Amino acid sequence: MPFTGRTLAVGALVGFVGASGGCGTSEPARPAAAPSVIERGFAQGGKLTMHLSAGEYTIENSPGDAIRLEWKVGNPGSAGSVEASVDVNGSSAVVRAEGPRNGFMVTIGVPTRSDLWIRLSAGELTIRGVEGHKDVSAWAGELKIGVGPAAQYRLVDTAVLAGEIQAAPFQGSKGGVFRSFIWSGSGPYELRARLTAGEITLRDK
């Protein structure tokens, strides 16, 4: 029987506070918007599908069995443009995050054992402390993927159209155009990473 998911979508709303004082006084600098959070329970061993707009993302192991999506923006005035959701359906979940083109920073905590399928339009993505299958693709930017022990993988398949691949845990390095790096082992997991322009870095942590 299929499970019925329940979507929790949050639009961040920030009010503007005018400066007081007479004519000729300038408005004081406004602090950055406070982070906003969505948290949903999610068991170990599930699959997470993520659709992410341009920004700076960190995906890391959560202390408990939950997905925790937290974000902030550099300009409080753009906080209302954020659209974020976490939709859990049994052992699978869909995470969506879309925000302003500049200053959008997101941290996503997931169970330590999770399979990840991620599509990022552009920006910087860091994955650390997550064990499982990983399938990551982006148009432009930098992908930093913590892989853990190389012995956990049966296949590593990476490619960049223009840029570099650094794969120290698998003794690989490529640079230039139309570059790829493929490695085979005897572990349970597969790692696939695709980038049009930029740098893919596979590292121990």
N, CA and C atoms as a LAMMPS dump frame, in Angstrom:
ITEM: TIMESTEP
0
ITEM: NUMBER OF ATOMS
615
ITEM: BOX BOUNDS ff ff ff
-5.0000000000000000e+02 5.0000000000000000e+02
-5.0000000000000000e+02 5.0000000000000000e+02
-5.0000000000000000e+02 5.0000000000000000e+02
ITEM: ATOMS id mol type element x y z
1 1 1 N 0.85 -1.198 0
2 1 2 C 0 0 0
3 1 3 C 0.879 1.239 0
4 2 1 N 0.613 2.217 -0.866
5 2 2 C 1.413 3.453 -0.855
6 2 3 C 1.113 4.289 0.352
7 3 1 N 2.104 4.982 0.827
8 3 2 C 1.943 5.909 1.931
9 3 3 C 1.472 7.246 1.388
10 4 1 N 0.706 7.98 2.187
11 4 2 C 0.275 9.325 1.8
12 4 3 C 1.163 10.349 2.463
13 5 1 N 1.842 11.159 1.693
14 5 2 C 2.752 12.174 2.232
15 5 3 C 2.017 13.431 2.626
16 6 1 N 2.621 14.178 3.427
17 6 2 C 2.069 15.455 3.847
18 6 3 C 3.139 16.504 3.675
19 7 1 N 2.872 17.498 2.873
20 7 2 C 3.876 18.517 2.539
21 7 3 C 3.783 19.683 3.488
22 8 1 N 4.927 20.033 4.013
23 8 2 C 5.016 21.204 4.881
24 8 3 C 5.811 22.254 4.137
25 9 1 N 5.12 23.295 3.668
26 9 2 C 5.79 24.353 2.913
27 9 3 C 5.785 25.616 3.733
28 10 1 N 6.908 26.284 3.734
29 10 2 C 7.062 27.473 4.561
30 10 3 C 7.526 28.616 3.69
31 11 1 N 6.826 29.723 3.73
32 11 2 C 7.297 30.948 3.084
33 11 3 C 7.741 31.897 4.167
34 12 1 N 8.991 32.313 4.123
35 12 2 C 9.517 33.187 5.176
36 12 3 C 9.021 34.598 4.939
37 13 1 N 8.458 35.22 5.971
38 13 2 C 7.945 36.577 5.879
39 13 3 C 8.707 37.455 6.848
40 14 1 N 9.273 38.537 6.347
41 14 2 C 10.046 39.437 7.183
42 14 3 C 9.491 40.831 7.042
43 15 1 N 9.194 41.525 8.127
44 15 2 C 8.679 42.894 8.092
45 15 3 C 9.81 43.885 8.029
46 16 1 N 9.512 45.025 7.49
47 16 2 C 10.486 46.092 7.412
48 16 3 C 10.28 47.022 8.593
49 17 1 N 11.366 47.392 9.204
50 17 2 C 11.312 48.28 10.343
51 17 3 C 11.969 49.585 9.953
52 18 1 N 11.21 50.673 9.964
53 18 2 C 11.748 51.961 9.554
54 18 3 C 12.604 52.571 10.634
55 19 1 N 13.551 53.392 10.22
56 19 2 C 14.412 54.062 11.182
57 19 3 C 13.705 55.296 11.72
58 20 1 N 13.925 55.612 12.983
59 20 2 C 13.348 56.811 13.586
60 20 3 C 14.364 57.929 13.531
61 21 1 N 13.856 59.162 13.675
62 21 2 C 14.766 60.298 13.667
63 21 3 C 14.293 61.347 12.704
64 22 1 N 14.904 62.491 12.739
65 22 2 C 14.506 63.627 11.918
66 22 3 C 15.101 63.557 10.544
67 23 1 N 14.847 64.607 9.776
68 23 2 C 15.338 64.677 8.413
69 23 3 C 16.867 64.681 8.418
70 24 1 N 17.433 64.09 7.393
71 24 2 C 18.881 64.089 7.269
72 24 3 C 19.531 62.907 7.924
73 25 1 N 18.786 62.103 8.703
74 25 2 C 19.372 60.918 9.319
75 25 3 C 19.209 59.75 8.377
76 26 1 N 20.22 58.887 8.306
77 26 2 C 20.162 57.728 7.421
78 26 3 C 19.598 56.532 8.17
79 27 1 N 18.998 55.63 7.416
80 27 2 C 18.431 54.418 8.004
81 27 3 C 19.556 53.501 8.464
82 28 1 N 19.504 53.006 9.699
83 28 2 C 20.568 52.116 10.179
84 28 3 C 20.582 50.813 9.403
85 29 1 N 21.75 50.202 9.346
86 29 2 C 21.887 48.927 8.64
87 29 3 C 21.018 47.878 9.308
88 30 1 N 20.321 47.079 8.488
89 30 2 C 19.46 46.038 9.019
90 30 3 C 20.23 44.742 9.169
91 31 1 N 20.018 43.985 10.241
92 31 2 C 20.715 42.704 10.405
93 31 3 C 20.196 41.689 9.401
94 32 1 N 20.999 40.663 9.163
95 32 2 C 20.578 39.588 8.264
96 32 3 C 19.351 38.89 8.831
97 33 1 N 18.514 38.361 7.932
98 33 2 C 17.302 37.681 8.364
99 33 3 C 17.644 36.448 9.195
100 34 1 N 16.822 36.172 10.2
101 34 2 C 17.032 34.996 11.038
102 34 3 C 16.765 33.733 10.229
103 35 1 N 17.478 32.636 10.521
104 35 2 C 17.242 31.392 9.796
105 35 3 C 15.815 30.893 9.981
106 36 1 N 15.303 30.196 8.982
107 36 2 C 13.999 29.543 9.056
108 36 3 C 14.21 28.047 8.911
109 37 1 N 13.31 27.255 9.492
110 37 2 C 13.559 25.824 9.639
111 37 3 C 12.297 25.019 9.314
112 38 1 N 12.489 23.885 8.633
113 38 2 C 11.487 22.826 8.517
114 38 3 C 12.142 21.55 9.036
115 39 1 N 11.422 20.792 9.871
116 39 2 C 11.957 19.523 10.377
117 39 3 C 10.875 18.454 10.293
118 40 1 N 11.243 17.296 9.715
119 40 2 C 10.322 16.179 9.589
120 40 3 C 11.028 14.888 9.962
121 41 1 N 10.33 13.992 10.634
122 41 2 C 10.889 12.694 10.953
123 41 3 C 11.134 11.865 9.701
124 42 1 N 12.268 11.136 9.673
125 42 2 C 12.613 10.321 8.506
126 42 3 C 13.588 9.24 8.945
127 43 1 N 13.274 7.994 8.632
128 43 2 C 14.06 6.865 9.132
129 43 3 C 15.363 6.689 8.361
130 44 1 N 16.294 5.984 8.984
131 44 2 C 17.556 5.624 8.344
132 44 3 C 17.294 4.76 7.109
133 45 1 N 18.158 4.893 6.1
134 45 2 C 18.111 4.02 4.939
135 45 3 C 17.155 4.443 3.847
136 46 1 N 16.545 5.616 3.962
137 46 2 C 15.613 6.074 2.947
138 46 3 C 16.305 6.804 1.813
139 47 1 N 15.498 7.165 0.798
140 47 2 C 16.02 7.904 -0.346
141 47 3 C 15.485 9.331 -0.316
142 48 1 N 16.39 10.292 -0.475
143 48 2 C 16.015 11.698 -0.523
144 48 3 C 16.28 12.251 -1.917
145 49 1 N 15.254 12.834 -2.509
146 49 2 C 15.36 13.527 -3.782
147 49 3 C 15.339 15.023 -3.504
148 50 1 N 16.316 15.765 -4.026
149 50 2 C 16.43 17.188 -3.74
150 50 3 C 16.49 17.992 -5.024
151 51 1 N 15.632 19.013 -5.103
152 51 2 C 15.64 19.968 -6.207
153 51 3 C 16.022 21.323 -5.614
154 52 1 N 17.195 21.837 -5.99
155 52 2 C 17.769 22.999 -5.322
156 52 3 C 18.095 24.095 -6.328
157 53 1 N 17.645 25.309 -6.026
158 53 2 C 17.993 26.448 -6.87
159 53 3 C 19.414 26.897 -6.551
160 54 1 N 19.888 27.907 -7.252
161 54 2 C 21.254 28.392 -7.034
162 54 3 C 21.435 28.843 -5.594
163 55 1 N 22.588 28.517 -5.015
164 55 2 C 22.859 28.909 -3.643
165 55 3 C 24.054 28.165 -3.091
166 56 1 N 24.217 28.283 -1.791
167 56 2 C 25.299 27.597 -1.068
168 56 3 C 24.662 26.582 -0.129
169 57 1 N 24.943 25.299 -0.363
170 57 2 C 24.261 24.219 0.358
171 57 3 C 25.27 23.34 1.102
172 58 1 N 24.856 22.939 2.297
173 58 2 C 25.589 21.923 3.058
174 58 3 C 24.604 20.828 3.422
175 59 1 N 24.925 19.596 3.039
176 59 2 C 24.105 18.438 3.391
177 59 3 C 24.947 17.574 4.311
178 60 1 N 24.44 17.332 5.513
179 60 2 C 25.238 16.641 6.526
180 60 3 C 24.369 15.705 7.339
181 61 1 N 25.043 14.8 8.082
182 61 2 C 24.298 13.844 8.893
183 61 3 C 23.618 14.547 10.055
184 62 1 N 22.357 14.207 10.27
185 62 2 C 21.567 14.778 11.355
186 62 3 C 21.779 13.957 12.615
187 63 1 N 21.701 14.564 13.805
188 63 2 C 21.902 13.802 15.042
189 63 3 C 20.812 12.775 15.305
190 64 1 N 19.648 12.927 14.699
191 64 2 C 18.558 11.976 14.908
192 64 3 C 17.977 11.514 13.587
193 65 1 N 16.879 10.761 13.666
194 65 2 C 16.209 10.28 12.464
195 65 3 C 15.241 11.357 11.986
196 66 1 N 15.777 12.322 11.263
197 66 2 C 14.967 13.444 10.806
198 66 3 C 15.639 14.138 9.636
199 67 1 N 14.811 14.841 8.874
200 67 2 C 15.311 15.777 7.866
201 67 3 C 15.114 17.171 8.442
202 68 1 N 16.165 17.941 8.472
203 68 2 C 16.094 19.308 8.987
204 68 3 C 16.599 20.26 7.912
205 69 1 N 15.702 21.082 7.409
206 69 2 C 16.013 22.045 6.355
207 69 3 C 16.034 23.441 6.975
208 70 1 N 17.186 24.076 6.948
209 70 2 C 17.354 25.392 7.574
210 70 3 C 17.999 26.337 6.564
211 71 1 N 17.482 27.55 6.468
212 71 2 C 18.028 28.491 5.491
213 71 3 C 18.068 29.91 6.033
214 72 1 N 18.892 30.711 5.383
215 72 2 C 18.946 32.138 5.668
216 72 3 C 19.337 32.874 4.39
217 73 1 N 19.032 34.153 4.356
218 73 2 C 19.336 34.977 3.191
219 73 3 C 20.179 36.155 3.634
220 74 1 N 21.016 36.646 2.724
221 74 2 C 21.884 37.764 3.065
222 74 3 C 21.131 39.07 3.228
223 75 1 N 20.074 39.26 2.448
224 75 2 C 19.286 40.483 2.481
225 75 3 C 17.901 40.17 3.033
226 76 1 N 17.531 40.716 4.202
227 76 2 C 16.215 40.424 4.776
228 76 3 C 15.071 40.75 3.828
229 77 1 N 15.265 41.716 2.952
230 77 2 C 14.211 42.088 2.036
231 77 3 C 13.867 41.019 1.019
232 78 1 N 14.758 40.031 0.824
233 78 2 C 14.509 38.963 -0.147
234 78 3 C 14.006 37.685 0.519
235 79 1 N 13.79 37.713 1.833
236 79 2 C 13.379 36.497 2.549
237 79 3 C 12.024 35.992 2.073
238 80 1 N 11.152 36.894 1.661
239 80 2 C 9.841 36.473 1.21
240 80 3 C 9.844 35.71 -0.096
241 81 1 N 10.965 35.705 -0.802
242 81 2 C 11.044 34.983 -2.071
243 81 3 C 11.426 33.517 -1.894
244 82 1 N 11.71 33.099 -0.657
245 82 2 C 12.12 31.715 -0.404
246 82 3 C 10.906 30.79 -0.464
247 83 1 N 11.059 29.701 -1.183
248 83 2 C 10.066 28.628 -1.196
249 83 3 C 10.782 27.33 -0.84
250 84 1 N 10.378 26.705 0.261
251 84 2 C 11.047 25.493 0.731
252 84 3 C 10.008 24.497 1.219
253 85 1 N 10.269 23.224 0.985
254 85 2 C 9.331 22.192 1.416
255 85 3 C 10.042 20.87 1.639
256 86 1 N 9.456 20.054 2.512
257 86 2 C 9.908 18.687 2.753
258 86 3 C 8.681 17.788 2.701
259 87 1 N 8.643 16.87 1.755
260 87 2 C 7.509 15.979 1.554
261 87 3 C 7.966 14.548 1.819
262 88 1 N 7.503 13.961 2.916
263 88 2 C 7.893 12.602 3.303
264 88 3 C 6.8 11.617 2.918
265 89 1 N 7.2 10.548 2.254
266 89 2 C 6.27 9.507 1.835
267 89 3 C 6.909 8.155 2.122
268 90 1 N 6.671 7.621 3.319
269 90 2 C 7.271 6.357 3.709
270 90 3 C 8.782 6.456 3.791
271 91 1 N 9.492 5.636 3.007
272 91 2 C 10.949 5.607 3.043
273 91 3 C 11.581 6.526 2.003
274 92 1 N 10.784 7.417 1.399
275 92 2 C 11.324 8.383 0.452
276 92 3 C 10.857 9.781 0.831
277 93 1 N 11.626 10.765 0.407
278 93 2 C 11.292 12.155 0.705
279 93 3 C 11.764 13.037 -0.43
280 94 1 N 11.032 14.13 -0.649
281 94 2 C 11.41 15.126 -1.651
282 94 3 C 11.632 16.451 -0.934
283 95 1 N 12.812 17.023 -1.153
284 95 2 C 13.172 18.316 -0.559
285 95 3 C 13.308 19.326 -1.689
286 96 1 N 12.663 20.469 -1.525
287 96 2 C 12.775 21.549 -2.508
288 96 3 C 13.192 22.825 -1.802
289 97 1 N 14.106 23.55 -2.431
290 97 2 C 14.55 24.832 -1.89
291 97 3 C 14.812 25.782 -3.047
292 98 1 N 14.147 26.917 -3.011
293 98 2 C 14.337 27.943 -4.035
294 98 3 C 14.38 29.292 -3.346
295 99 1 N 15.408 30.074 -3.663
296 99 2 C 15.572 31.352 -2.993
297 99 3 C 16.18 32.396 -3.893
298 100 1 N 16.574 33.537 -3.323
299 100 2 C 17.161 34.617 -4.124
300 100 3 C 18.473 34.183 -4.756
301 101 1 N 18.839 34.854 -5.835
302 101 2 C 20.043 34.477 -6.586
303 101 3 C 21.321 34.716 -5.789
304 102 1 N 21.286 35.67 -4.859
305 102 2 C 22.483 35.995 -4.086
306 102 3 C 22.219 35.828 -2.593
307 103 1 N 23.198 35.282 -1.884
308 103 2 C 23.123 35.198 -0.432
309 103 3 C 22.172 34.164 0.114
310 104 1 N 21.831 33.134 -0.672
311 104 2 C 20.922 32.084 -0.214
312 104 3 C 21.764 30.926 0.31
313 105 1 N 21.683 30.665 1.617
314 105 2 C 22.502 29.646 2.278
315 105 3 C 21.6 28.637 2.977
316 106 1 N 21.824 27.356 2.692
317 106 2 C 20.922 26.307 3.165
318 106 3 C 21.737 25.173 3.776
319 107 1 N 21.279 24.686 4.937
320 107 2 C 21.846 23.489 5.552
321 107 3 C 20.749 22.445 5.645
322 108 1 N 21.03 21.235 5.172
323 108 2 C 20.053 20.148 5.194
324 108 3 C 20.641 18.99 5.987
325 109 1 N 20.068 18.711 7.134
326 109 2 C 20.473 17.568 7.935
327 109 3 C 19.644 16.351 7.564
328 110 1 N 20.294 15.206 7.371
329 110 2 C 19.607 13.972 6.989
330 110 3 C 20.136 12.831 7.862
331 111 1 N 19.393 11.723 7.98
332 111 2 C 19.929 10.567 8.704
333 111 3 C 21.269 10.12 8.121
334 112 1 N 22.146 9.626 8.965
335 112 2 C 23.495 9.255 8.537
336 112 3 C 23.476 8.275 7.371
337 113 1 N 22.581 7.306 7.41
338 113 2 C 22.448 6.345 6.296
339 113 3 C 21.292 6.797 5.423
340 114 1 N 21.618 7.44 4.309
341 114 2 C 20.603 7.961 3.387
342 114 3 C 21.139 7.901 1.967
343 115 1 N 20.261 7.554 1.03
344 115 2 C 20.598 7.644 -0.384
345 115 3 C 20.187 9.033 -0.876
346 116 1 N 21.068 9.685 -1.643
347 116 2 C 20.843 11.062 -2.076
348 116 3 C 20.78 11.151 -3.594
349 117 1 N 19.738 11.81 -4.097
350 117 2 C 19.61 12.161 -5.515
351 117 3 C 19.401 13.656 -5.56
352 118 1 N 20.375 14.398 -6.087
353 118 2 C 20.378 15.865 -5.953
354 118 3 C 20.552 16.511 -7.313
355 119 1 N 19.702 17.509 -7.587
356 119 2 C 19.853 18.33 -8.781
357 119 3 C 19.926 19.795 -8.338
358 120 1 N 21.07 20.403 -8.616
359 120 2 C 21.353 21.787 -8.226
360 120 3 C 21.536 22.613 -9.486
361 121 1 N 20.885 23.776 -9.551
362 121 2 C 21.047 24.596 -10.748
363 121 3 C 22.468 25.151 -10.826
364 122 1 N 22.949 25.769 -9.749
365 122 2 C 24.307 26.312 -9.735
366 122 3 C 24.66 26.707 -8.303
367 123 1 N 25.967 26.779 -8.041
368 123 2 C 26.401 27.216 -6.716
369 123 3 C 27.414 26.273 -6.107
370 124 1 N 27.429 26.224 -4.789
371 124 2 C 28.38 25.391 -4.058
372 124 3 C 27.618 24.387 -3.202
373 125 1 N 27.978 23.117 -3.346
374 125 2 C 27.32 22.046 -2.614
375 125 3 C 28.366 21.233 -1.873
376 126 1 N 28.174 21.064 -0.568
377 126 2 C 29.052 20.244 0.266
378 126 3 C 28.228 19.129 0.894
379 127 1 N 28.701 17.894 0.752
380 127 2 C 28.073 16.742 1.397
381 127 3 C 29.087 16.134 2.356
382 128 1 N 28.671 15.895 3.607
383 128 2 C 29.6 15.3 4.566
384 128 3 C 28.845 14.433 5.57
385 129 1 N 29.484 13.332 5.935
386 129 2 C 28.959 12.465 6.979
387 129 3 C 27.729 11.673 6.61
388 130 1 N 27.483 11.447 5.299
389 130 2 C 26.299 10.706 4.864
390 130 3 C 26.742 9.451 4.121
391 131 1 N 26.266 8.292 4.557
392 131 2 C 26.621 7.009 3.946
393 131 3 C 25.48 6.537 3.067
394 132 1 N 25.804 6.14 1.829
395 132 2 C 24.781 5.619 0.935
396 132 3 C 25.076 5.956 -0.511
397 133 1 N 24.122 5.624 -1.389
398 133 2 C 24.239 5.983 -2.798
399 133 3 C 24.16 7.505 -2.929
400 134 1 N 24.905 8.047 -3.903
401 134 2 C 24.881 9.482 -4.149
402 134 3 C 24.842 9.728 -5.651
403 135 1 N 23.868 10.523 -6.083
404 135 2 C 23.74 10.909 -7.486
405 135 3 C 23.539 12.422 -7.498
406 136 1 N 24.564 13.15 -7.958
407 136 2 C 24.579 14.609 -7.842
408 136 3 C 24.861 15.229 -9.205
409 137 1 N 24.096 16.264 -9.545
410 137 2 C 24.309 16.933 -10.823
411 137 3 C 24.076 18.429 -10.652
412 138 1 N 24.893 19.242 -11.337
413 138 2 C 24.741 20.695 -11.297
414 138 3 C 25.222 21.278 -12.616
415 139 1 N 24.717 22.471 -12.948
416 139 2 C 25.156 23.147 -14.159
417 139 3 C 26.53 23.775 -13.964
418 140 1 N 26.684 24.523 -12.887
419 140 2 C 27.959 25.221 -12.69
420 140 3 C 28.212 25.413 -11.21
421 141 1 N 29.497 25.394 -10.833
422 141 2 C 29.842 25.632 -9.443
423 141 3 C 30.857 24.642 -8.924
424 142 1 N 30.69 24.278 -7.66
425 142 2 C 31.655 23.398 -6.995
426 142 3 C 30.911 22.344 -6.188
427 143 1 N 31.26 21.095 -6.428
428 143 2 C 30.692 19.973 -5.683
429 143 3 C 31.778 19.383 -4.797
430 144 1 N 31.55 19.402 -3.484
431 144 2 C 32.493 18.822 -2.526
432 144 3 C 31.77 17.669 -1.834
433 145 1 N 32.172 16.46 -2.145
434 145 2 C 31.436 15.283 -1.686
435 145 3 C 32.315 14.449 -0.772
436 146 1 N 31.923 14.342 0.487
437 146 2 C 32.591 13.452 1.424
438 146 3 C 32.128 12.027 1.182
439 147 1 N 33.059 11.134 0.911
440 147 2 C 32.691 9.779 0.491
441 147 3 C 32.867 8.737 1.59
442 148 1 N 33.657 9.049 2.628
443 148 2 C 33.976 8.033 3.608
444 148 3 C 34.978 7.043 3.036
445 149 1 N 35.057 5.82 3.565
446 149 2 C 36.025 4.838 3.061
447 149 3 C 35.747 4.45 1.615
448 150 1 N 36.796 4.404 0.797
449 150 2 C 36.642 4.023 -0.605
450 150 3 C 36.08 2.605 -0.751
451 151 1 N 36.344 1.756 0.236
452 151 2 C 35.885 0.367 0.164
453 151 3 C 34.366 0.245 0.206
454 152 1 N 33.648 1.322 0.529
455 152 2 C 32.184 1.274 0.573
456 152 3 C 31.549 1.32 -0.819
457 153 1 N 32.35 1.558 -1.877
458 153 2 C 31.772 1.808 -3.194
459 153 3 C 32.07 0.687 -4.182
460 154 1 N 31.061 0.402 -5.019
461 154 2 C 31.265 -0.52 -6.142
462 154 3 C 31.467 0.239 -7.437
463 155 1 N 31.011 1.509 -7.473
464 155 2 C 31.188 2.308 -8.68
465 155 3 C 31.28 3.784 -8.319
466 156 1 N 32.258 4.467 -8.905
467 156 2 C 32.363 5.928 -8.842
468 156 3 C 32.448 6.411 -10.288
469 157 1 N 31.496 7.25 -10.682
470 157 2 C 31.407 7.707 -12.068
471 157 3 C 31.202 9.224 -12.047
472 158 1 N 32.24 9.972 -12.421
473 158 2 C 32.173 11.427 -12.378
474 158 3 C 32.567 12.006 -13.733
475 159 1 N 32.003 13.186 -14.054
476 159 2 C 32.337 13.838 -15.323
477 159 3 C 32.119 15.33 -15.205
478 160 1 N 32.982 16.101 -15.856
479 160 2 C 32.841 17.548 -15.922
480 160 3 C 33.119 17.983 -17.363
481 161 1 N 32.263 18.86 -17.883
482 161 2 C 32.448 19.321 -19.259
483 161 3 C 33.641 20.258 -19.366
484 162 1 N 33.768 21.176 -18.41
485 162 2 C 34.91 22.096 -18.385
486 162 3 C 35.264 22.368 -16.929
487 163 1 N 36.432 21.889 -16.511
488 163 2 C 36.823 22.088 -15.124
489 163 3 C 37.741 20.995 -14.627
490 164 1 N 37.583 20.634 -13.347
491 164 2 C 38.489 19.676 -12.719
492 164 3 C 37.728 18.636 -11.918
493 165 1 N 38.358 17.479 -11.796
494 165 2 C 37.889 16.417 -10.911
495 165 3 C 39.038 16.047 -9.992
496 166 1 N 38.823 16.133 -8.698
497 166 2 C 39.798 15.707 -7.701
498 166 3 C 39.184 14.546 -6.917
499 167 1 N 39.799 13.39 -6.996
500 167 2 C 39.249 12.196 -6.357
501 167 3 C 40.339 11.49 -5.562
502 168 1 N 40.882 12.173 -4.58
503 168 2 C 42.002 11.633 -3.807
504 168 3 C 41.7 10.284 -3.148
505 169 1 N 40.507 10.044 -2.58
506 169 2 C 40.258 8.738 -1.956
507 169 3 C 40.347 7.572 -2.934
508 170 1 N 40.217 7.883 -4.235
509 170 2 C 40.273 6.843 -5.267
510 170 3 C 41.494 7.018 -6.177
511 171 1 N 42.46 7.812 -5.721
512 171 2 C 43.71 8.067 -6.432
513 171 3 C 43.464 8.558 -7.863
514 172 1 N 42.577 9.559 -7.999
515 172 2 C 42.279 10.082 -9.323
516 172 3 C 42.281 11.594 -9.362
517 173 1 N 42.652 12.157 -10.533
518 173 2 C 42.635 13.602 -10.732
519 173 3 C 42.583 13.872 -12.227
520 174 1 N 41.66 14.746 -12.652
521 174 2 C 41.523 15.086 -14.067
522 174 3 C 41.226 16.578 -14.19
523 175 1 N 41.701 17.204 -15.27
524 175 2 C 41.409 18.606 -15.509
525 175 3 C 41.357 18.906 -16.993
526 176 1 N 40.616 19.971 -17.355
527 176 2 C 40.509 20.351 -18.751
528 176 3 C 39.076 20.353 -19.23
529 177 1 N 38.841 19.856 -20.452
530 177 2 C 37.493 19.789 -21.005
531 177 3 C 37.13 18.343 -21.299
532 178 1 N 35.832 18.05 -21.187
533 178 2 C 35.311 16.699 -21.425
534 178 3 C 36.077 15.661 -20.601
535 179 1 N 36.167 15.92 -19.29
536 179 2 C 36.918 15.016 -18.414
537 179 3 C 35.969 14.102 -17.643
538 180 1 N 36.424 12.891 -17.41
539 180 2 C 35.66 11.944 -16.605
540 180 3 C 36.608 11.095 -15.78
541 181 1 N 36.078 10.569 -14.692
542 181 2 C 36.852 9.663 -13.846
543 181 3 C 35.917 8.551 -13.4
544 182 1 N 36.322 7.309 -13.655
545 182 2 C 35.515 6.146 -13.3
546 182 3 C 36.37 5.179 -12.491
547 183 1 N 35.773 4.654 -11.424
548 183 2 C 36.491 3.734 -10.527
549 183 3 C 35.537 2.617 -10.132
550 184 1 N 36.046 1.412 -10.015
551 184 2 C 35.226 0.267 -9.624
552 184 3 C 35.79 -0.395 -8.382
553 185 1 N 34.893 -0.843 -7.522
554 185 2 C 35.292 -1.531 -6.304
555 185 3 C 34.304 -2.634 -5.965
556 186 1 N 34.321 -3.076 -4.721
557 186 2 C 33.474 -4.204 -4.312
558 186 3 C 32.494 -3.823 -3.209
559 187 1 N 32.314 -2.522 -2.939
560 187 2 C 31.404 -2.088 -1.885
561 187 3 C 29.948 -2.077 -2.324
562 188 1 N 29.024 -1.675 -1.448
563 188 2 C 27.596 -1.711 -1.761
564 188 3 C 27.048 -0.478 -2.469
565 189 1 N 27.796 0.632 -2.497
566 189 2 C 27.222 1.898 -2.943
567 189 3 C 27.771 2.363 -4.288
568 190 1 N 26.96 3.222 -4.954
569 190 2 C 27.38 3.887 -6.178
570 190 3 C 27.385 5.393 -5.976
571 191 1 N 28.359 6.049 -6.595
572 191 2 C 28.461 7.507 -6.556
573 191 3 C 28.557 8.017 -7.987
574 192 1 N 27.64 8.903 -8.353
575 192 2 C 27.651 9.525 -9.67
576 192 3 C 27.598 11.031 -9.49
577 193 1 N 28.453 11.75 -10.195
578 193 2 C 28.479 13.212 -10.103
579 193 3 C 28.707 13.791 -11.491
580 194 1 N 27.878 14.773 -11.856
581 194 2 C 27.968 15.423 -13.158
582 194 3 C 27.977 16.937 -12.959
583 195 1 N 28.858 17.618 -13.68
584 195 2 C 28.967 19.068 -13.584
585 195 3 C 29.311 19.616 -14.969
586 196 1 N 28.589 20.659 -15.385
587 196 2 C 28.887 21.245 -16.685
588 196 3 C 30.173 22.059 -16.632
589 197 1 N 30.269 22.964 -15.654
590 197 2 C 31.468 23.8 -15.522
591 197 3 C 31.783 24.01 -14.063
592 198 1 N 33.025 23.734 -13.674
593 198 2 C 33.416 23.93 -12.281
594 198 3 C 34.342 22.821 -11.8
595 199 1 N 34.203 22.453 -10.532
596 199 2 C 35.113 21.49 -9.919
597 199 3 C 34.347 20.483 -9.079
598 200 1 N 34.679 19.216 -9.266
599 200 2 C 34.171 18.129 -8.416
600 200 3 C 35.318 17.671 -7.533
601 201 1 N 35.092 17.674 -6.233
602 201 2 C 36.101 17.214 -5.285
603 201 3 C 35.511 16.097 -4.439
604 202 1 N 36.09 14.907 -4.541
605 202 2 C 35.724 13.786 -3.677
606 202 3 C 36.768 13.707 -2.576
607 203 1 N 36.301 13.669 -1.317
608 203 2 C 37.246 13.661 -0.205
609 203 3 C 36.779 12.687 0.866
610 204 1 N 37.688 12.382 1.774
611 204 2 C 37.406 11.371 2.789
612 204 3 C 36.222 11.761 3.664
613 205 1 N 36.135 13.055 4.052
614 205 2 C 35.083 13.501 4.967
615 205 3 C 34.241 14.587 4.318
